[in-house]
Amino acid sequence: MAMITRREAGIGLITAASLTAAGAWPAAAAAAAQAIELPQPVTGGGKTLAEALSARRSTREFASEALSLTVLSGLLWSAYGINRPQSGDRTAPSWRHSIEQKIYLALPDGVWLYDPVEHRLLPHLAADLRALTGTQDFVGTAPLNLVYVADGARMGDVSAEEKRLYAFTDTGFIGQNVYLFCAAAGLATVFRGSLEREKLGKALQLPGEQFVTFAQTVGYPRT
C-alpha cells in the first residue's frame, strides 16, 4: 500500500478521474460462491480534506449504474480498511480497540462481507436483500447498500445497552469516512437509521451476538 500524507490518512481522498479505469463487477462470482479480490486502493492525491468536507452531503436519489471494483476498493478501504499494516489498525477507531464492526454489502447479485485483512469480498448470501436494508423506497433499487453489523462478543464483559451504545458510535465513525470518500469521488450517499434491525439481522443470518446498527446507501447521483 502506498504511503499517504497526514492530511490524506484514513480518508481515501481520491478524485473521480482516478476511478475511471475500473474493472467490471464479476457477476458470475456470486453464483460460484467465490471470493473477489479487490484492487489496491488509491491512497494518494485527490481533494483536500477541506474540499471533501465542503462537498459532503446526504442524497436520496441514485442512478442505477453499478459501482466498479476499483470504486468499491477505495470505498471500503476508506470506510474500515487497514491503514497501518504492521499493527492491523483501521481507518476508523473502535471502542477499546475491540474492532467489532463488520460491513456487509447488499448488491443486486447477493450479499457480500468485506474482509479488511485480505482486502477482498467474501460471498455471504446469494439473495438480493437491498429492499430489506431500510424503509425508504430508494434502497431497493440503489446499486449498493452497506449494512453495518457489530459483534457484541468482541466487546467484553459490559451490558448489552453499553455494547449497543459504543457499537453505534463506532459505526458513525465509519459512516463519516464513507461520506468523505463519496464527496471526494463524486458519489452520492446517505447514512440511514430507518430500518428494521431484527428483521434484517435474521435475513442476513447473523450468528451469535452480532446485530445490525445502521445502513448506508451508496451510488452515483441521479442526473
C-alpha positions in Angstrom: 0.0 0.0 0.0 1.4 3.4 -1.0 2.4 5.9 1.7 0.0 8.7 2.3 0.3 12.1 3.8 -1.1 13.0 7.2 -3.7 15.2 5.5 -5.0 12.2 3.5 -4.6 9.5 6.1 -7.7 7.4 6.8 -9.9 9.2 4.4 -9.0 7.9 0.9 -9.5 11.3 -0.8 -9.4 10.3 -4.4 -10.8 12.0 -7.4 -13.5 10.6 -9.7 -11.0 10.7 -12.5 -8.7 8.2 -10.7 -11.6 5.7 -10.7 -12.4 5.6 -14.4 -10.1 2.7 -15.3 -12.1 0.3 -13.0 -12.7 -3.3 -13.9 -16.3 -4.5 -14.2 -18.1 -6.4 -11.5 -17.6 -10.1 -11.9 -21.3 -11.1 -11.9 -20.6 -14.8 -12.0 -18.7 -14.8 -8.8 -21.8 -14.8 -6.6 -23.3 -17.9 -8.3 -19.9 -19.7 -7.9 -19.6 -18.5 -4.3 -16.1 -17.2 -5.0 -14.2 -14.5 -3.0 -13.5 -11.4 -5.0 -10.0 -9.9 -4.6 -10.2 -6.1 -4.6 -7.6 -4.0 -6.4 -5.2 -2.0 -4.2 -6.9 1.3 -3.1 -5.6 4.6 -4.4 -4.3 6.4 -1.3 -2.6 9.5 -2.7 -3.6 12.7 -4.4 -7.2 13.9 -4.8 -9.1 16.5 -3.0 -8.1 18.1 0.2 -9.9 17.3 3.4 -11.5 20.8 3.4 -12.7 20.3 -0.1 -14.2 16.9 0.8 -15.9 18.4 3.9 -17.3 21.2 1.8 -18.8 18.7 -0.7 -20.2 16.3 2.0 -23.9 15.9 1.9 -26.8 13.3 2.1 -28.5 12.2 -1.1 -31.5 10.0 -1.6 -31.7 9.8 -5.4 -29.3 7.4 -7.1 -28.5 6.3 -10.6 -28.8 2.6 -11.4 -25.2 2.3 -12.6 -23.2 -0.3 -10.8 -20.0 0.5 -8.9 -16.8 -1.0 -10.2 -14.3 -3.0 -8.2 -11.9 -0.1 -8.2 -14.6 2.2 -6.6 -15.5 -0.5 -4.1 -11.9 -0.9 -3.2 -11.4 2.8 -2.3 -14.8 3.0 -0.6 -14.3 0.0 1.7 -10.7 0.8 2.5 -11.7 4.3 3.4 -14.6 3.0 5.5 -12.8 0.4 7.6 -9.7 -0.8 5.8 -6.3 -1.3 7.3 -4.1 1.8 7.1 -1.3 0.5 9.3 -0.3 -2.9 8.1 2.2 -3.5 10.8 -0.4 -3.4 13.5 -3.6 -4.2 11.5 -5.2 -0.9 12.7 -8.1 0.6 10.7 -9.1 3.9 9.2 -11.8 4.2 11.8 -11.4 4.0 15.6 -13.2 1.4 17.7 -14.2 1.4 21.4 -11.4 -0.2 23.5 -9.9 -1.4 20.2 -12.5 -4.1 20.1 -12.7 -3.9 16.2 -16.2 -5.2 16.5 -17.6 -3.8 13.2 -18.4 -5.7 10.1 -19.5 -4.3 6.7 -22.0 -6.3 4.6 -22.6 -5.2 1.0 -26.2 -5.7 -0.3 -25.9 -5.8 -4.0 -28.3 -6.9 -6.8 -26.5 -10.3 -7.1 -26.3 -11.1 -3.4 -24.8 -10.1 -0.1 -21.0 -9.9 0.4 -18.9 -9.4 3.5 -15.8 -7.1 3.4 -12.6 -8.8 4.6 -10.3 -5.9 5.6 -7.3 -8.1 6.3 -7.2 -9.5 2.8 -9.0 -6.6 1.2 -11.5 -8.8 -0.5 -15.2 -9.6 -0.7 -16.5 -12.9 0.7 -19.8 -14.3 -0.6 -22.4 -14.4 2.2 -25.9 -14.9 0.6 -27.0 -15.3 -3.0 -30.1 -13.2 -2.5 -31.0 -9.6 -3.3 -31.7 -8.1 0.2 -31.5 -4.4 -0.8 -35.2 -3.7 -0.1 -34.7 -5.0 3.5 -31.9 -2.6 4.3 -34.3 0.3 5.0 -37.8 1.6 5.0 -37.3 4.1 2.1 -38.2 3.0 -1.4 -34.9 4.0 -3.0 -32.9 1.4 -1.0 -34.4 -1.4 -3.1 -33.1 -0.1 -6.4 -29.9 1.6 -5.3 -26.7 -0.1 -6.6 -25.3 -0.6 -3.1 -26.4 -0.6 0.5 -23.8 -1.0 3.2 -25.1 -2.8 6.2 -23.1 -2.2 9.4 -23.0 -5.0 11.9 -21.4 -5.2 15.3 -20.1 -8.3 17.0 -21.0 -7.9 20.7 -18.9 -10.9 21.6 -15.8 -8.9 20.8 -16.8 -6.1 23.2 -16.0 -7.7 26.5 -18.0 -8.0 29.8 -20.3 -5.0 29.6 -24.0 -4.7 29.5 -26.0 -5.2 26.3 -27.0 -1.5 26.5 -23.4 -0.4 26.6 -22.4 -2.6 23.7 -25.1 -1.0 21.6 -24.1 2.5 22.6 -20.4 2.0 21.8 -21.1 0.0 18.6 -23.5 2.6 17.3 -20.8 5.3 18.0 -18.2 3.2 16.1 -20.5 2.8 13.2 -20.8 6.6 13.0 -17.0 6.9 12.5 -17.2 4.5 9.6 -20.2 6.3 8.1 -18.3 9.6 8.1 -15.4 8.0 6.3 -17.8 6.8 3.6 -19.3 10.3 3.4 -15.9 11.8 2.8 -14.9 9.3 0.2 -18.1 9.8 -1.6 -17.7 13.6 -1.5 -14.2 13.3 -2.9 -15.1 10.7 -5.6 -18.3 12.3 -6.9 -20.6 9.6 -5.4 -23.9 10.0 -3.6 -24.6 8.6 -0.2 -26.9 8.7 2.8 -26.4 7.2 6.3 -29.7 5.6 7.5 -31.2 4.6 10.8 -34.7 3.9 9.5 -34.5 0.1 9.2 -36.0 -3.0 10.8 -32.8 -4.2 12.5 -34.0 -7.5 13.8 -35.7 -8.5 10.6 -32.6 -7.6 8.6 -30.4 -9.4 11.0 -32.5 -12.6 10.6 -32.4 -12.2 6.8 -28.6 -11.9 7.0 -28.4 -15.0 9.2 -26.2 -13.2 11.7 -24.6 -15.6 14.2 -24.1 -15.2 17.9 -24.1 -11.8 19.4 -23.9 -9.9 16.1 -26.5 -7.2 15.5 -27.3 -4.6 12.8 -26.5 -0.9 13.7 -27.1 1.3 10.7 -27.1 1.1 6.9 -25.7 3.4 4.2 -26.7 3.7 0.6 -24.0 4.5 -2.0 -24.2 5.1 -5.7 -23.8 7.6 -8.5 -26.0 10.7 -8.2 -29.1 10.7 -10.4 -28.8 13.4 -13.1 
